[in-house]
């Protein structure tokens, strides 16, 4: 049964939205291994300056007791109240390309009404494609690229990048329901499940957010600047390596996971992991490497060339 009360309201000041844009969905909730989705939501809201198009109603969708809003207390009075946000917004990527995001919390209530509202808005905006991401813990090593399970109607993405294709039943998220309903309309929809090392799943693992953004890039062609996440990931991995290096037990675990990962990838699938930007050198790193190379060349090489 759907609700008669609207689950969202339109933002009167929203600018006109071009037709045919991709829709990217990132909703925090049941699983968020490595804080992948929450970091993507933060990245979108803090770095991309989204312009809200529609705001969903907390009083209908949110269980306040399960997700307590934040309120600020200063000495003897309350200064700020910040409830969670669930919004459909117009955003631009690093190249200025426009797209639409649905970001925020996964609704606790009224999933059917929420899903119907999202499909209604998507149809109204004539979105070209739908891409959503979430992350689960898996027994895989952090020393290998993060794999993905890809579902939906875009078979070329599944064939290319779905490294694990199980046949199973899992607890659903509203992202699953959205994908299912979009697929029923024959929309171009793709869901990326990031397979995050289980021993890092309860941490904020920057590589997971990078992999989520790059999954969106593969599906949409959008470009994201992840320099801060890349630097954070380097520092994070250095700390992980320090801990692993100081424990024979952890080293054995990583080696076992590496052997299993390599054996599986060699024989079980033709798909390949999406190489996230954390695995690639930055422009500064390339320039520094070039300087080191030129500095080591014998004098007179240029003349000989």
Backbone as CSV, one residue per row, in Angstrom:
resi,resn,N_x,N_y,N_z,CA_x,CA_y,CA_z,C_x,C_y,C_z
1,UNK,0.850,-1.200,0.000,0.000,0.000,0.000,0.876,1.237,0.000
2,UNK,0.592,2.211,-0.849,1.350,3.448,-0.898,0.662,4.512,-0.054
3,UNK,1.454,5.504,0.372,0.922,6.560,1.227,0.256,7.637,0.380
4,UNK,-0.816,8.230,0.934,-1.468,9.346,0.241,-0.700,10.640,0.458
5,UNK,0.099,10.715,1.537,0.908,11.898,1.810,2.179,11.814,0.978
6,UNK,2.550,12.862,0.242,3.771,12.809,-0.575,4.999,12.559,0.294
7,UNK,5.897,11.737,-0.212,7.106,11.438,0.556,8.227,12.411,0.231
8,UNK,7.976,13.381,-0.640,8.988,14.381,-0.951,8.302,15.698,-1.302
9,UNK,9.069,16.755,-1.268,8.569,18.027,-1.781,9.596,18.600,-2.752
10,UNK,9.127,19.266,-3.761,10.005,19.871,-4.748,10.592,21.171,-4.199
11,UNK,11.800,21.460,-4.618,12.462,22.692,-4.202,12.108,23.777,-5.207
12,UNK,11.410,24.810,-4.721,10.898,25.848,-5.623,12.018,26.593,-6.341
13,UNK,13.169,26.724,-5.691,14.269,27.495,-6.278,15.189,26.661,-7.165
14,UNK,14.853,25.387,-7.376,15.716,24.513,-8.175,15.792,25.012,-9.616
15,UNK,16.972,24.942,-10.218,17.119,25.385,-11.608,16.524,24.365,-12.568
16,UNK,16.334,24.744,-13.820,15.885,23.764,-14.823,16.919,22.642,-14.948
17,UNK,16.424,21.415,-15.110,17.307,20.258,-15.216,17.238,19.718,-16.638
18,UNK,18.371,19.628,-17.330,18.356,19.082,-18.692,17.866,17.636,-18.699
19,UNK,17.201,17.250,-19.749,16.768,15.860,-19.894,17.952,14.986,-20.297
20,UNK,17.832,13.698,-19.989,18.829,12.747,-20.448,20.087,12.658,-19.620
21,UNK,20.048,13.065,-18.353,21.224,12.983,-17.493,21.272,11.626,-16.785
22,UNK,22.466,11.151,-16.417,22.548,9.943,-15.598,22.124,10.222,-14.161
23,UNK,21.534,9.228,-13.529,21.160,9.293,-12.118,22.094,8.370,-11.337
24,UNK,22.726,8.910,-10.301,23.640,8.153,-9.447,23.048,8.094,-8.039
25,UNK,22.940,6.882,-7.489,22.301,6.674,-6.193,23.323,6.171,-5.183
26,UNK,23.402,6.853,-4.044,24.283,6.441,-2.943,23.518,6.625,-1.642
27,UNK,23.054,5.517,-1.064,22.239,5.562,0.147,22.912,4.738,1.242
28,UNK,23.144,5.356,2.392,23.738,4.648,3.513,22.663,3.851,4.232
29,UNK,23.054,2.713,4.794,22.045,1.931,5.490,22.555,0.610,5.978
30,UNK,21.964,-0.466,5.478,22.172,-1.809,6.023,23.632,-2.238,5.987
31,UNK,24.294,-2.077,4.856,25.711,-2.424,4.748,26.458,-1.263,4.119
32,UNK,27.621,-0.966,4.655,28.482,0.073,4.093,29.919,-0.245,4.458
33,UNK,30.413,-1.373,3.969,31.755,-1.824,4.309,32.785,-0.786,3.887
34,UNK,33.712,-0.506,4.801,34.741,0.481,4.513,34.227,1.899,4.447
35,UNK,32.971,2.125,4.867,32.322,3.444,4.780,32.341,3.980,3.352
36,UNK,32.256,3.076,2.379,32.354,3.477,0.978,31.250,4.448,0.582
37,UNK,30.000,4.088,0.890,28.876,4.912,0.443,28.809,6.222,1.226
38,UNK,29.040,6.155,2.531,28.988,7.380,3.331,30.051,8.372,2.881
39,UNK,31.218,7.873,2.472,32.260,8.775,1.976,31.880,9.364,0.622
40,UNK,31.200,8.589,-0.214,30.729,9.119,-1.489,29.697,10.217,-1.252
41,UNK,28.784,9.999,-0.315,27.784,11.011,0.012,28.480,12.288,0.488
42,UNK,29.466,12.150,1.369,30.207,13.313,1.857,30.923,14.015,0.714
43,UNK,31.534,13.235,-0.164,32.250,13.817,-1.307,31.293,14.623,-2.184
44,UNK,30.141,14.057,-2.479,29.177,14.758,-3.326,28.731,16.058,-2.664
45,UNK,28.432,16.003,-1.380,27.866,17.175,-0.706,28.905,18.249,-0.402
46,UNK,30.145,17.839,-0.140,31.156,18.828,0.247,32.008,19.295,-0.924
47,UNK,32.209,18.441,-1.923,33.104,18.809,-3.016,32.384,19.210,-4.297
48,UNK,31.179,18.722,-4.512,30.501,18.956,-5.785,29.379,19.992,-5.702
49,UNK,29.077,20.481,-4.508,28.085,21.550,-4.318,26.766,21.250,-5.032
50,UNK,26.054,20.217,-4.594,24.797,19.854,-5.253,23.701,20.893,-5.050
51,UNK,22.825,20.987,-6.026,21.654,21.859,-5.936,20.419,20.976,-5.793
52,UNK,19.748,20.989,-4.630,18.601,20.096,-4.423,17.463,20.367,-5.413
53,UNK,16.903,19.276,-5.897,15.730,19.335,-6.771,14.481,18.920,-5.997
54,UNK,14.623,17.854,-5.206,13.521,17.352,-4.378,14.108,16.859,-3.066
55,UNK,13.394,17.137,-1.981,13.830,16.730,-0.642,12.789,15.762,-0.082
56,UNK,13.253,14.620,0.391,12.343,13.607,0.909,12.033,13.860,2.375
57,UNK,10.830,13.457,2.791,10.291,13.827,4.097,10.761,12.868,5.185
58,UNK,11.564,13.386,6.106,12.054,12.577,7.218,10.919,12.008,8.065
59,UNK,9.884,12.815,8.318,8.814,12.379,9.213,8.059,11.167,8.673
60,UNK,8.176,10.908,7.383,7.529,9.743,6.778,8.497,8.576,6.640
61,UNK,9.757,8.865,6.308,10.701,7.823,5.915,11.693,7.419,6.998
62,UNK,11.903,8.250,8.006,13.014,8.059,8.936,12.550,7.571,10.300
63,UNK,13.279,6.593,10.848,13.106,6.163,12.233,14.074,6.977,13.086
64,UNK,13.577,8.024,13.728,14.446,8.937,14.469,15.159,8.250,15.624
65,UNK,14.530,7.256,16.222,15.159,6.595,17.368,16.319,5.703,16.941
66,UNK,16.261,5.214,15.707,17.359,4.395,15.201,18.504,5.261,14.674
67,UNK,18.164,6.440,14.155,19.183,7.355,13.614,18.962,8.717,14.240
68,UNK,19.512,8.885,15.402,19.308,10.120,16.148,19.896,11.326,15.415
69,UNK,19.100,12.379,15.202,19.662,13.610,14.641,20.707,14.194,15.583
70,UNK,21.591,15.011,15.029,22.638,15.650,15.831,22.166,17.027,16.252
71,UNK,22.339,17.325,17.547,22.018,18.649,18.055,23.229,19.175,18.811
72,UNK,23.508,20.443,18.652,24.699,21.047,19.267,24.323,21.793,20.543
73,UNK,25.146,21.604,21.565,24.938,22.255,22.864,26.158,23.118,23.167
74,UNK,25.928,24.376,23.500,27.025,25.296,23.791,26.805,25.938,25.163
75,UNK,27.553,25.422,26.150,27.541,25.943,27.517,26.171,25.801,28.192
76,UNK,25.210,26.610,27.765,23.920,26.584,28.450,22.724,26.662,27.495
77,UNK,22.984,26.471,26.194,21.860,26.536,25.257,22.170,25.701,24.013
78,UNK,21.124,25.372,23.287,21.236,24.605,22.055,21.442,25.554,20.884
79,UNK,22.370,25.205,20.010,22.748,26.137,18.952,22.428,25.640,17.541
80,UNK,22.252,24.347,17.357,22.046,23.849,16.001,21.375,22.489,16.046
81,UNK,20.506,22.242,15.088,19.815,20.956,14.974,19.995,20.477,13.546
82,UNK,20.573,19.280,13.373,20.873,18.789,12.030,20.266,17.407,11.819
83,UNK,19.077,17.341,11.264,18.473,16.037,10.953,19.134,15.441,9.713
84,UNK,19.037,14.138,9.512,19.570,13.523,8.296,18.869,14.070,7.059
85,UNK,19.552,13.972,5.925,19.009,14.497,4.668,18.974,13.393,3.624
86,UNK,17.902,13.393,2.857,17.738,12.493,1.715,17.220,13.353,0.578
87,UNK,18.061,13.543,-0.444,17.757,14.550,-1.467,18.073,14.053,-2.878
88,UNK,17.295,14.542,-3.811,17.596,14.398,-5.230,18.159,15.734,-5.684
89,UNK,19.370,15.716,-6.283,20.064,16.967,-6.570,20.670,16.975,-7.964
90,UNK,20.886,18.182,-8.463,21.635,18.395,-9.692,23.088,18.676,-9.304
91,UNK,24.018,17.970,-9.948,25.429,18.058,-9.590,26.236,18.143,-10.882
92,UNK,27.491,18.610,-10.763,28.407,18.634,-11.893,29.700,17.944,-11.483
93,UNK,30.271,17.178,-12.414,31.497,16.460,-12.104,32.711,17.369,-12.292
94,UNK,33.910,16.792,-12.239,35.136,17.581,-12.299,35.312,18.286,-13.647
95,UNK,34.645,17.794,-14.688,34.714,18.417,-16.002,33.522,19.323,-16.278
96,UNK,32.656,19.479,-15.291,31.477,20.316,-15.477,30.297,19.610,-16.085
97,UNK,30.387,18.284,-16.240,29.271,17.531,-16.810,28.155,17.398,-15.774
98,UNK,26.914,17.724,-16.138,25.814,17.627,-15.183,25.328,16.192,-15.023
99,UNK,24.881,15.878,-13.817,24.206,14.608,-13.558,23.325,14.783,-12.336
100,UNK,22.556,13.761,-12.017,21.609,13.821,-10.906,22.032,12.813,-9.849
101,UNK,21.947,13.208,-8.588,22.263,12.280,-7.504,21.063,12.113,-6.575
102,UNK,20.953,10.914,-6.052,20.038,10.627,-4.949,20.925,10.170,-3.798
103,UNK,21.104,11.012,-2.807,22.046,10.719,-1.732,21.400,10.929,-0.371
104,UNK,21.903,10.158,0.599,21.425,10.300,1.971,21.207,8.949,2.613
105,UNK,20.277,8.918,3.557,20.016,7.693,4.300,19.075,6.767,3.535
106,UNK,19.204,5.491,3.792,18.237,4.523,3.280,16.951,4.649,4.106
107,UNK,15.781,4.840,3.476,14.543,4.976,4.250,14.285,3.770,5.153
108,UNK,13.785,4.056,6.349,13.379,2.988,7.263,11.962,2.519,6.977
109,UNK,11.135,3.421,6.464,9.726,3.125,6.246,9.330,3.444,4.798
110,UNK,8.143,2.965,4.425,7.479,3.345,3.162,8.352,3.121,1.940
111,UNK,8.974,1.936,1.864,9.841,1.655,0.728,9.093,1.713,-0.600
112,UNK,7.883,1.170,-0.653,7.142,1.171,-1.917,6.817,2.595,-2.365
113,UNK,6.397,3.423,-1.416,6.075,4.810,-1.759,7.325,5.573,-2.183
114,UNK,8.417,5.347,-1.467,9.679,6.002,-1.810,10.145,5.580,-3.202
115,UNK,10.106,4.288,-3.470,10.556,3.781,-4.763,9.682,4.319,-5.895
116,UNK,8.380,4.348,-5.678,7.478,4.886,-6.695,7.774,6.360,-6.956
117,UNK,8.095,7.100,-5.885,8.406,8.526,-6.041,9.691,8.721,-6.836
118,UNK,10.719,7.908,-6.556,11.981,8.026,-7.289,11.778,7.711,-8.766
119,UNK,11.022,6.648,-9.054,10.751,6.324,-10.457,9.949,7.439,-11.141
120,UNK,9.033,8.034,-10.410,8.243,9.132,-10.967,9.145,10.316,-11.317
121,UNK,10.037,10.675,-10.400,10.949,11.792,-10.641,11.908,11.474,-11.786
122,UNK,12.397,10.235,-11.829,13.319,9.845,-12.893,12.647,9.923,-14.258
123,UNK,11.386,9.505,-14.322,10.657,9.573,-15.585,10.422,11.029,-15.991
124,UNK,10.081,11.842,-15.019,9.843,13.260,-15.293,11.104,13.939,-15.824
125,UNK,12.261,13.569,-15.251,13.534,14.164,-15.663,14.146,13.459,-16.865
126,UNK,13.520,12.364,-17.297,13.981,11.605,-18.455,15.445,11.196,-18.293
127,UNK,15.780,10.572,-17.157,17.165,10.189,-16.903,17.614,9.144,-17.929
128,UNK,18.893,9.213,-18.285,19.421,8.320,-19.315,19.804,6.966,-18.762
129,UNK,20.247,6.939,-17.505,20.693,5.689,-16.894,20.621,5.836,-15.385
130,UNK,20.670,4.699,-14.703,20.643,4.673,-13.242,21.816,3.814,-12.765
131,UNK,22.629,4.357,-11.870,23.762,3.624,-11.309,23.735,3.770,-9.794
132,UNK,23.879,2.651,-9.086,23.934,2.739,-7.634,25.064,1.871,-7.112
133,UNK,25.567,2.219,-5.941,26.710,1.510,-5.360,26.431,1.193,-3.896
134,UNK,26.937,0.045,-3.448,27.027,-0.245,-2.024,28.167,-1.229,-1.815
135,UNK,28.494,-1.518,-0.562,29.705,-2.283,-0.269,29.442,-3.310,0.811
136,UNK,30.030,-4.497,0.637,29.889,-5.574,1.610,31.266,-6.131,1.956
137,UNK,31.426,-6.709,3.147,32.714,-7.323,3.505,32.888,-8.675,2.829
138,UNK,34.120,-8.955,2.386,34.443,-10.225,1.746,35.836,-10.665,2.180
139,UNK,36.101,-11.975,2.207,37.441,-12.460,2.557,38.400,-12.284,1.383
140,UNK,38.802,-11.042,1.135,39.732,-10.710,0.054,40.849,-9.843,0.640
141,UNK,42.032,-9.829,0.004,43.147,-9.053,0.547,43.136,-7.606,0.075
142,UNK,43.643,-6.713,0.916,43.722,-5.309,0.532,44.849,-5.058,-0.468
143,UNK,45.684,-6.053,-0.696,46.807,-5.932,-1.618,46.415,-6.195,-3.067
144,UNK,45.151,-6.431,-3.322,44.645,-6.640,-4.671,43.555,-5.603,-4.962
145,UNK,43.283,-5.307,-6.249,42.206,-4.364,-6.575,40.863,-4.852,-6.028
146,UNK,40.047,-3.898,-5.579,38.720,-4.254,-5.087,37.875,-4.802,-6.232
147,UNK,37.282,-5.958,-6.009,36.389,-6.527,-7.000,34.978,-5.994,-6.832
148,UNK,34.143,-6.272,-7.815,32.743,-5.864,-7.757,31.854,-6.991,-8.260
149,UNK,30.635,-7.002,-7.744,29.552,-7.766,-8.345,28.633,-6.760,-9.011
150,UNK,28.369,-6.936,-10.289,27.580,-5.973,-11.053,26.266,-6.626,-11.463
151,UNK,25.168,-5.951,-11.176,23.848,-6.466,-11.538,23.094,-5.406,-12.329
152,UNK,21.926,-5.775,-12.814,21.101,-4.816,-13.537,20.867,-5.245,-14.972
153,UNK,20.598,-4.271,-15.837,20.243,-4.554,-17.225,21.374,-4.263,-18.200
154,UNK,22.489,-3.754,-17.702,23.598,-3.395,-18.592,24.591,-4.561,-18.649
155,UNK,24.292,-5.493,-19.512,25.043,-6.744,-19.550,26.515,-6.545,-19.879
156,UNK,26.846,-5.470,-20.603,28.250,-5.242,-20.940,29.071,-4.924,-19.699
157,UNK,28.469,-4.247,-18.725,29.167,-3.936,-17.479,29.322,-5.190,-16.630
158,UNK,28.284,-6.019,-16.596,28.371,-7.270,-15.843,29.458,-8.167,-16.416
159,UNK,29.480,-8.308,-17.737,30.471,-9.170,-18.374,31.887,-8.672,-18.135
160,UNK,32.062,-7.371,-18.125,33.410,-6.807,-18.018,33.923,-6.746,-16.591
161,UNK,33.034,-6.515,-15.607,33.524,-6.157,-14.281,32.913,-6.934,-13.112
162,UNK,32.000,-7.860,-13.364,31.412,-8.616,-12.259,32.289,-9.834,-11.972
163,UNK,33.215,-9.683,-11.021,34.184,-10.759,-10.768,33.600,-11.873,-9.907
164,UNK,32.512,-11.590,-9.200,31.871,-12.608,-8.351,30.392,-12.611,-8.685
165,UNK,29.892,-13.733,-9.181,28.504,-13.820,-9.635,27.799,-14.966,-8.912
166,UNK,27.414,-14.730,-7.671,26.800,-15.802,-6.883,25.337,-16.016,-7.251
167,UNK,24.802,-17.132,-6.812,23.362,-17.389,-6.860,22.923,-17.585,-5.424
168,UNK,22.252,-16.590,-4.851,22.002,-16.598,-3.420,20.811,-15.717,-3.083
169,UNK,20.427,-15.710,-1.839,19.422,-14.789,-1.313,20.070,-13.959,-0.211
170,UNK,19.854,-12.662,-0.249,20.473,-11.750,0.717,19.413,-10.789,1.258
171,UNK,19.641,-10.228,2.439,18.728,-9.189,2.934,18.736,-7.998,1.976
172,UNK,17.571,-7.556,1.577,17.471,-6.494,0.576,17.736,-5.129,1.189
173,UNK,18.231,-4.242,0.347,18.281,-2.818,0.668,17.301,-2.110,-0.265
174,UNK,17.031,-0.844,0.022,16.133,-0.120,-0.872,16.791,0.090,-2.231
175,UNK,18.130,0.056,-2.273,18.821,0.123,-3.558,18.477,-1.058,-4.436
176,UNK,18.404,-2.252,-3.836,17.981,-3.428,-4.592,16.571,-3.236,-5.160
177,UNK,15.675,-2.719,-4.329,14.294,-2.532,-4.780,14.235,-1.513,-5.908
178,UNK,15.014,-0.432,-5.794,15.049,0.558,-6.864,15.548,-0.074,-8.167
179,UNK,16.634,-0.836,-8.068,17.151,-1.501,-9.270,16.095,-2.418,-9.877
180,UNK,15.423,-3.190,-9.016,14.407,-4.139,-9.485,13.277,-3.413,-10.211
181,UNK,12.813,-2.295,-9.630,11.707,-1.552,-10.244,12.152,-0.844,-11.524
182,UNK,13.359,-0.293,-11.534,13.850,0.335,-12.757,14.000,-0.704,-13.864
183,UNK,14.499,-1.890,-13.512,14.665,-2.947,-14.511,13.322,-3.346,-15.105
184,UNK,12.255,-3.309,-14.283,10.920,-3.642,-14.788,10.460,-2.663,-15.859
185,UNK,10.994,-1.443,-15.828,10.635,-0.442,-16.843,11.577,-0.472,-18.036
186,UNK,12.500,-1.445,-18.046,13.493,-1.587,-19.124,14.485,-0.432,-19.149
187,UNK,14.701,0.204,-17.997,15.689,1.283,-17.906,17.098,0.703,-17.923
188,UNK,18.068,1.525,-18.310,19.479,1.154,-18.203,19.898,1.351,-16.752
189,UNK,20.002,0.252,-16.012,20.317,0.341,-14.587,21.440,-0.629,-14.268
190,UNK,22.360,-0.177,-13.419,23.485,-1.014,-13.001,23.730,-0.808,-11.512
191,UNK,23.889,-1.932,-10.801,24.236,-1.886,-9.389,25.625,-2.465,-9.180
192,UNK,26.482,-1.733,-8.470,27.842,-2.185,-8.180,27.953,-2.508,-6.695
193,UNK,28.265,-3.760,-6.389,28.542,-4.169,-5.018,30.056,-4.241,-4.858
194,UNK,30.625,-3.401,-4.029,32.067,-3.407,-3.797,32.407,-4.496,-2.789
195,UNK,33.417,-5.292,-3.102,33.823,-6.405,-2.250,35.027,-5.955,-1.431
196,UNK,34.765,-5.517,-0.204,35.764,-4.870,0.648,36.398,-5.900,1.583
197,UNK,37.730,-5.866,1.767,38.366,-6.793,2.709,37.655,-6.795,4.054
198,UNK,37.285,-7.986,4.514,36.453,-8.084,5.715,37.132,-7.501,6.951
199,UNK,38.459,-7.563,7.005,39.164,-7.074,8.188,39.299,-5.548,8.189
200,UNK,38.878,-4.898,7.095,38.870,-3.439,7.028,37.453,-2.883,6.930
201,UNK,36.462,-3.752,6.974,35.084,-3.339,6.705,34.539,-2.361,7.736
202,UNK,35.018,-2.451,8.967,34.509,-1.565,10.021,35.310,-0.279,10.143
203,UNK,36.211,-0.034,9.212,37.007,1.189,9.224,36.569,2.091,8.081
204,UNK,37.114,3.303,8.060,36.905,4.178,6.915,38.048,3.930,5.934
205,UNK,37.792,3.065,4.969,38.800,2.601,4.015,38.689,3.448,2.749
206,UNK,39.587,4.398,2.533,39.436,5.329,1.404,39.379,4.648,0.051
207,UNK,40.076,3.509,-0.103,40.057,2.816,-1.393,38.655,2.379,-1.769
208,UNK,37.815,2.095,-0.786,36.445,1.679,-1.079,35.657,2.824,-1.709
209,UNK,35.840,4.039,-1.183,35.166,5.195,-1.773,35.699,5.482,-3.167
210,UNK,37.016,5.337,-3.357,37.598,5.526,-4.682,37.027,4.514,-5.675
211,UNK,36.912,3.270,-5.241,36.364,2.239,-6.112,34.901,2.527,-6.442
212,UNK,34.153,3.053,-5.478,32.755,3.411,-5.733,32.662,4.507,-6.790
213,UNK,33.493,5.539,-6.660,33.475,6.629,-7.636,33.893,6.129,-9.014
214,UNK,34.878,5.243,-9.052,35.326,4.745,-10.350,34.311,3.796,-10.975
215,UNK,33.528,3.106,-10.151,32.429,2.308,-10.683,31.418,3.213,-11.381
216,UNK,31.129,4.348,-10.767,30.223,5.313,-11.389,30.814,5.833,-12.695
217,UNK,32.134,6.089,-12.692,32.797,6.555,-13.916,32.663,5.542,-15.042
218,UNK,32.891,4.265,-14.728,32.790,3.212,-15.738,31.376,3.166,-16.322
219,UNK,30.376,3.382,-15.483,28.990,3.256,-15.927,28.468,4.494,-16.638
220,UNK,29.033,5.665,-16.321,28.433,6.913,-16.798,29.362,7.800,-17.617
221,UNK,30.668,7.613,-17.465,31.611,8.520,-18.115,31.880,9.771,-17.313
222,UNK,31.271,9.913,-16.147,31.531,11.062,-15.286,32.944,10.976,-14.718
223,UNK,33.534,12.126,-14.409,34.913,12.186,-13.925,34.933,12.854,-12.559
224,UNK,35.661,12.242,-11.617,35.727,12.769,-10.258,37.186,12.968,-9.846
225,UNK,37.450,14.092,-9.215,38.789,14.355,-8.685,38.867,13.728,-7.298
226,UNK,39.752,12.756,-7.140,39.853,12.058,-5.856,41.187,12.248,-5.182
227,UNK,41.828,13.412,-5.391,43.179,13.606,-4.868,43.248,13.460,-3.354
228,UNK,42.296,14.048,-2.649,42.322,13.956,-1.188,42.125,12.512,-0.733
229,UNK,41.209,11.817,-1.366,40.991,10.410,-1.024,42.222,9.569,-1.347
230,UNK,42.890,9.882,-2.443,44.085,9.141,-2.825,45.190,9.316,-1.790
231,UNK,45.399,10.551,-1.369,46.427,10.807,-0.361,46.058,10.143,0.958
232,UNK,44.803,10.242,1.314,44.330,9.595,2.534,44.518,8.086,2.455
233,UNK,44.296,7.531,1.260,44.441,6.094,1.093,45.900,5.665,1.259
234,UNK,46.829,6.456,0.747,48.246,6.127,0.922,48.611,6.058,2.402
235,UNK,48.187,7.075,3.143,48.493,7.106,4.579,47.826,5.947,5.304
236,UNK,46.625,5.650,4.897,45.886,4.548,5.510,46.609,3.222,5.280
237,UNK,47.022,2.980,4.033,47.683,1.722,3.710,49.042,1.597,4.400
238,UNK,49.716,2.714,4.603,50.979,2.668,5.340,50.747,2.175,6.771
239,UNK,49.677,2.653,7.375,49.354,2.217,8.740,48.960,0.742,8.764
240,UNK,48.183,0.335,7.759,47.799,-1.078,7.681,49.041,-1.946,7.527
241,UNK,49.961,-1.512,6.670,51.168,-2.294,6.432,52.029,-2.388,7.686
242,UNK,52.049,-1.325,8.469,52.793,-1.357,9.730,52.225,-2.430,10.654
243,UNK,50.900,-2.484,10.741,50.274,-3.480,11.606,50.495,-4.890,11.075
244,UNK,50.361,-5.053,9.762,50.571,-6.378,9.177,52.018,-6.807,9.358
245,UNK,52.957,-5.889,9.143,54.367,-6.210,9.274,54.772,-6.612,10.678
246,UNK,54.007,-6.162,11.663,54.334,-6.484,13.039,53.625,-7.707,13.580
247,UNK,52.931,-8.440,12.716,52.171,-9.610,13.173,52.330,-10.752,12.187
248,UNK,52.947,-11.834,12.627,53.076,-13.018,11.766,51.710,-13.589,11.408
249,UNK,50.784,-13.527,12.346,49.445,-14.066,12.104,48.740,-13.297,10.984
250,UNK,48.843,-11.961,11.035,48.218,-11.158,9.989,48.889,-11.393,8.638
251,UNK,50.201,-11.537,8.638,50.905,-11.795,7.392,50.450,-13.109,6.765
252,UNK,50.297,-14.131,7.588,49.837,-15.420,7.066,48.423,-15.313,6.523
253,UNK,47.560,-14.553,7.226,46.196,-14.374,6.758,46.177,-13.686,5.397
254,UNK,46.948,-12.607,5.249,46.992,-11.879,3.985,47.510,-12.781,2.869
255,UNK,48.561,-13.548,3.149,49.115,-14.444,2.130,48.096,-15.488,1.697
256,UNK,47.347,-16.027,2.648,46.314,-17.011,2.314,45.226,-16.379,1.452
257,UNK,44.803,-15.170,1.818,43.784,-14.477,1.034,44.295,-14.164,-0.366
258,UNK,45.557,-13.785,-0.479,46.134,-13.500,-1.789,46.134,-14.746,-2.669
259,UNK,46.525,-15.883,-2.095,46.556,-17.128,-2.865,45.157,-17.495,-3.358
260,UNK,44.174,-17.380,-2.473,42.802,-17.715,-2.865,42.282,-16.741,-3.926
261,UNK,42.574,-15.458,-3.737,42.128,-14.433,-4.679,42.725,-14.697,-6.059
262,UNK,44.034,-14.910,-6.101,44.711,-15.111,-7.387,44.218,-16.378,-8.087
263,UNK,43.989,-17.439,-7.306,43.504,-18.682,-7.894,42.097,-18.494,-8.459
264,UNK,41.262,-17.800,-7.730,39.898,-17.566,-8.198,39.899,-16.709,-9.464
265,UNK,40.664,-15.609,-9.455,40.680,-14.718,-10.606,41.275,-15.393,-11.838
266,UNK,42.181,-16.339,-11.628,42.816,-17.016,-12.751,41.884,-18.013,-13.425
267,UNK,40.943,-18.590,-12.654,40.172,-19.670,-13.228,38.674,-19.527,-13.239
268,UNK,38.129,-18.521,-12.529,36.684,-18.523,-12.334,35.932,-17.500,-13.161
269,UNK,36.605,-16.540,-13.743,35.863,-15.471,-14.414,36.725,-14.794,-15.457
270,UNK,36.086,-14.224,-16.476,36.778,-13.408,-17.462,36.695,-11.925,-17.124
271,UNK,35.908,-11.589,-16.120,35.764,-10.194,-15.718,37.017,-9.728,-15.000
272,UNK,37.218,-8.423,-14.991,38.381,-7.844,-14.321,37.933,-6.772,-13.346
273,UNK,38.647,-6.621,-12.223,38.301,-5.551,-11.294,38.479,-4.189,-11.942
274,UNK,37.692,-3.232,-11.497,37.874,-1.854,-11.930,39.071,-1.307,-11.172
275,UNK,40.106,-0.864,-11.890,41.305,-0.344,-11.238,40.994,1.062,-10.757
276,UNK,40.869,1.224,-9.449,40.489,2.535,-8.932,41.666,3.490,-8.987
277,UNK,41.351,4.784,-8.910,42.368,5.816,-9.113,43.444,5.787,-8.052
278,UNK,43.205,5.129,-6.935,44.243,5.006,-5.928,45.395,4.143,-6.391
279,UNK,45.195,3.350,-7.458,46.260,2.513,-7.991,47.078,3.229,-9.060
280,UNK,46.661,4.434,-9.457,47.307,5.132,-10.544,48.114,6.310,-10.018
281,UNK,49.230,6.658,-10.684,50.026,7.796,-10.216,49.328,9.114,-10.499
282,UNK,49.559,10.095,-9.628,49.037,11.432,-9.860,49.928,12.155,-10.854
283,UNK,49.470,13.309,-11.322,50.288,14.111,-12.234,51.581,14.544,-11.554
284,UNK,51.502,14.898,-10.267,52.707,15.295,-9.526,53.689,14.140,-9.422
285,UNK,53.168,12.936,-9.192,54.046,11.766,-9.101,54.720,11.482,-10.441
286,UNK,53.971,11.627,-11.532,54.551,11.421,-12.853,55.644,12.448,-13.121
287,UNK,55.370,13.713,-12.760,56.358,14.760,-12.964,57.613,14.513,-12.131
288,UNK,57.416,14.082,-10.879,58.556,13.813,-10.012,59.385,12.660,-10.553
289,UNK,58.715,11.633,-11.065,59.437,10.498,-11.633,60.217,10.918,-12.872
290,UNK,59.645,11.789,-13.685,60.345,12.280,-14.864,61.577,13.075,-14.462
291,UNK,61.443,13.914,-13.428,62.589,14.679,-12.948,63.702,13.760,-12.462
292,UNK,63.316,12.699,-11.720,64.328,11.750,-11.235,65.021,11.060,-12.407
293,UNK,64.246,10.727,-13.442,64.826,10.068,-14.612,65.822,10.988,-15.321
294,UNK,65.405,12.246,-15.527,66.291,13.184,-16.223,67.559,13.451,-15.416
295,UNK,67.404,13.477,-14.073,68.560,13.756,-13.218,69.592,12.633,-13.272
296,UNK,69.157,11.426,-13.591,70.075,10.283,-13.606,70.693,10.040,-14.976
297,UNK,70.248,10.791,-15.983,70.784,10.587,-17.332,72.188,11.173,-17.433
298,UNK,73.125,10.486,-18.112,74.475,11.027,-18.308,74.433,12.315,-19.117
299,UNK,75.359,13.226,-18.801,75.440,14.471,-19.549,75.715,14.176,-21.004
300,UNK,75.073,14.964,-21.880,75.290,14.813,-23.314,74.307,13.895,-23.995
301,UNK,73.426,13.243,-23.228,72.442,12.342,-23.851,71.537,13.083,-24.829
302,UNK,71.174,14.319,-24.452,70.277,15.078,-25.344,70.939,15.351,-26.690
303,UNK,72.261,15.677,-26.635,72.956,15.943,-27.887,73.022,14.703,-28.748
304,UNK,73.258,13.529,-28.095,73.325,12.296,-28.850,71.992,11.990,-29.512
305,UNK,70.907,12.245,-28.758,69.589,12.012,-29.332,69.347,12.889,-30.542
